[in-house]
């Protein structure tokens, strides 16, 4: 699968991503995507070093956390259906001393590239991943951290199935208006494109898809959220 990179802190409309791998045995199953606007409150969830604001209330959703030596991932599960509707993750960095200063200096810190992502489930057969790469500075022995740069952000199809992600558009910027910062906001949008008209014997239009002139069914999606260090 070819990934189209988006330049940091710049909103750009991208060309169509390469098609996902099609399965010949897995049936197309669609469901009405969970709307963020229906959430009654916003929760702040800790990943590794970064926090993420998630638009889901604890009375309606479960937050399932898993952690390995390389990654922290939190999945959001709808309690009424038992289905995953969203997921957030952060890779755990390999710590290296900053080569720009002398190691013995008391003010030594280290820089690291940090990857965070969000898996947005648009339908049962379509999941979109938004990746964000940050360049961070950490001062060991204290609580001081900062985000120095936004290296890049992109949208990819996160699952294989009968769909493509077309017209992807994504933007990441400092929430404080400048860099370095302690908070970054992300906005993303695109269109799920499929040639299949039925899902379990039901016309896919019932799930919000519209038929285009090229006989493809399409459904737009849009998301926005914030990462922070505190």
Legacy VTK file of the C-alpha trace (Angstrom):
# vtk DataFile Version 3.0
C-alpha trace
ASCII
DATASET POLYDATA
POINTS 230 float
0.000 0.000 0.000
1.430 3.317 -1.034
1.357 6.065 1.546
1.044 9.681 0.513
2.936 11.930 2.921
1.607 15.324 3.911
3.960 18.145 4.801
3.838 19.198 8.473
1.570 22.024 9.605
0.163 22.552 6.130
-3.328 21.573 4.986
-3.142 19.849 1.607
-5.606 17.873 -0.497
-3.903 14.690 -1.702
-4.269 12.448 -4.657
-5.961 9.070 -4.337
-4.154 6.547 -2.204
-3.277 3.181 -3.679
-6.157 0.672 -3.431
-6.274 -1.610 -0.432
-5.827 -5.326 -0.950
-9.172 -6.874 -1.863
-10.338 -10.034 -0.199
-12.319 -12.561 -2.200
-13.688 -14.374 0.824
-14.594 -11.704 3.373
-18.090 -10.240 2.857
-18.606 -6.507 2.854
-20.233 -5.453 6.112
-21.069 -1.843 6.829
-22.334 -0.135 9.931
-23.265 3.389 10.785
-20.051 5.005 11.990
-20.032 6.348 15.515
-20.399 10.107 15.431
-18.113 12.123 17.676
-20.810 14.738 18.019
-22.961 12.272 19.977
-20.434 11.956 22.783
-21.583 13.627 25.979
-18.118 14.510 27.291
-14.423 14.522 26.467
-11.967 12.279 28.295
-8.202 12.865 28.578
-6.418 9.549 28.090
-2.720 8.905 28.819
-0.741 7.076 26.141
3.020 6.952 26.873
4.197 10.535 27.335
1.369 12.164 25.425
-2.239 12.606 26.463
-5.073 12.576 23.948
-8.522 14.135 24.252
-11.114 11.546 23.203
-14.795 12.402 22.587
-16.259 9.418 24.416
-17.961 9.168 27.800
-16.999 6.411 30.226
-20.620 5.467 30.839
-21.053 4.485 27.161
-17.551 3.352 26.187
-14.762 1.205 27.621
-11.104 2.242 27.360
-8.931 -0.840 26.827
-5.230 -0.162 27.300
-2.409 -2.413 26.106
1.324 -1.752 26.482
4.428 -3.449 25.130
8.080 -2.419 25.163
7.503 -0.627 21.845
3.969 0.754 21.893
1.057 1.934 24.026
-2.415 1.541 22.500
-5.848 2.457 23.833
-8.932 1.053 22.099
-12.393 2.559 22.536
-15.164 -0.060 22.789
-18.884 0.670 22.533
-20.410 -0.979 25.617
-23.786 -1.481 23.932
-22.408 -3.413 20.940
-18.995 -4.614 22.105
-17.453 -3.203 18.917
-14.276 -1.136 18.631
-15.061 2.346 17.339
-11.718 4.110 17.714
-8.118 3.589 18.823
-5.107 5.732 19.740
-1.459 4.719 19.978
2.036 6.010 20.718
5.370 4.349 20.039
7.848 4.206 22.917
11.115 5.942 21.937
14.673 4.669 22.255
16.332 7.203 24.580
19.510 8.830 23.277
21.442 11.729 24.755
21.325 14.969 22.828
24.582 15.164 20.883
24.396 18.959 20.815
25.455 19.306 24.461
28.091 17.721 26.676
26.800 14.526 28.381
28.120 15.573 31.783
26.209 18.868 31.818
23.424 18.939 34.418
21.054 20.428 31.860
21.412 17.459 29.502
18.269 16.299 27.829
17.507 14.157 24.851
15.604 14.516 21.612
13.449 11.787 20.122
11.086 11.235 17.222
7.676 10.249 18.523
5.004 8.552 16.440
1.383 8.771 17.484
-1.652 7.601 15.546
-5.411 7.325 15.565
-7.417 4.493 13.979
-10.839 5.827 13.023
-13.418 3.140 12.270
-15.692 4.607 9.592
-17.524 1.322 8.968
-17.064 -2.333 9.862
-15.005 -2.822 6.705
-13.208 0.562 6.613
-10.700 1.879 9.140
-8.582 4.964 8.524
-5.278 5.634 10.314
-3.923 9.161 10.823
-0.194 9.106 11.644
1.659 12.006 13.249
5.413 12.268 13.792
6.721 14.696 16.423
10.254 15.767 17.388
10.348 16.086 21.169
12.752 17.248 23.859
12.811 15.635 27.308
14.769 16.694 30.379
15.495 13.590 32.518
14.886 13.874 36.234
12.184 16.485 35.808
8.694 16.814 34.394
9.858 19.150 31.626
9.029 18.102 28.069
8.215 19.988 24.909
7.304 19.344 21.280
9.951 21.047 19.141
8.738 20.164 15.649
5.862 18.583 13.733
7.714 16.360 11.262
4.815 15.032 9.252
1.244 13.757 9.215
-0.586 11.447 6.825
-3.734 9.371 6.273
-3.694 5.718 5.199
-6.163 2.873 4.916
-5.586 0.904 8.117
-7.417 -2.271 7.137
-7.737 -4.366 4.006
-11.087 -4.676 2.313
-13.325 -3.491 -0.479
-12.492 0.199 -0.219
-10.025 2.976 -0.949
-9.389 6.276 0.841
-9.673 9.140 -1.647
-9.255 12.937 -1.370
-7.396 12.696 1.963
-6.723 15.982 3.702
-4.924 16.332 7.023
-3.505 19.156 9.093
-1.456 19.327 12.293
-0.441 22.497 14.121
0.632 23.806 17.495
-2.386 24.456 19.715
-0.509 27.314 21.358
0.188 29.057 18.054
3.942 28.471 17.925
6.723 25.936 18.399
8.087 24.644 20.750
4.729 23.722 22.281
3.086 21.347 24.730
0.006 20.659 22.620
-0.774 19.778 18.981
-4.174 19.722 17.285
-4.936 17.431 14.345
-7.738 17.600 11.783
-8.334 15.061 9.041
-10.906 14.295 6.375
-11.382 12.163 3.294
-13.800 9.890 1.471
-14.305 6.131 1.678
-14.741 4.786 -1.868
-16.150 1.347 -2.732
-17.633 -0.347 -5.794
-19.896 -2.594 -3.731
-23.559 -1.595 -3.485
-24.761 -4.189 -0.965
-23.914 -5.014 2.616
-25.605 -8.085 4.031
-28.336 -7.756 1.422
-28.964 -4.108 2.316
-28.237 -1.196 -0.012
-25.086 0.527 1.234
-26.750 3.931 0.840
-28.516 3.313 4.153
-25.131 3.748 5.831
-24.572 7.182 4.304
-22.944 6.232 0.992
-23.929 7.998 -2.221
-23.600 6.648 -5.751
-21.315 8.631 -8.055
-21.206 8.861 -11.832
-18.389 6.288 -11.963
-20.589 3.685 -10.211
-18.558 4.013 -7.025
-20.221 4.529 -3.669
-18.639 7.178 -1.470
-18.938 8.357 2.109
-17.047 11.330 3.601
-15.485 11.337 7.058
-13.890 14.039 9.194
-12.198 13.991 12.591
-10.311 16.357 14.868
-8.592 15.924 18.221
-5.690 17.159 20.361
-2.492 15.694 21.813
-0.902 17.297 24.860
1.997 16.701 27.253
0.058 17.618 30.405
LINES 1 231
230 0 1 2 3 4 5 6 7 8 9 10 11 12 13 14 15 16 17 18 19 20 21 22 23 24 25 26 27 28 29 30 31 32 33 34 35 36 37 38 39 40 41 42 43 44 45 46 47 48 49 50 51 52 53 54 55 56 57 58 59 60 61 62 63 64 65 66 67 68 69 70 71 72 73 74 75 76 77 78 79 80 81 82 83 84 85 86 87 88 89 90 91 92 93 94 95 96 97 98 99 100 101 102 103 104 105 106 107 108 109 110 111 112 113 114 115 116 117 118 119 120 121 122 123 124 125 126 127 128 129 130 131 132 133 134 135 136 137 138 139 140 141 142 143 144 145 146 147 148 149 150 151 152 153 154 155 156 157 158 159 160 161 162 163 164 165 166 167 168 169 170 171 172 173 174 175 176 177 178 179 180 181 182 183 184 185 186 187 188 189 190 191 192 193 194 195 196 197 198 199 200 201 202 203 204 205 206 207 208 209 210 211 212 213 214 215 216 217 218 219 220 221 222 223 224 225 226 227 228 229
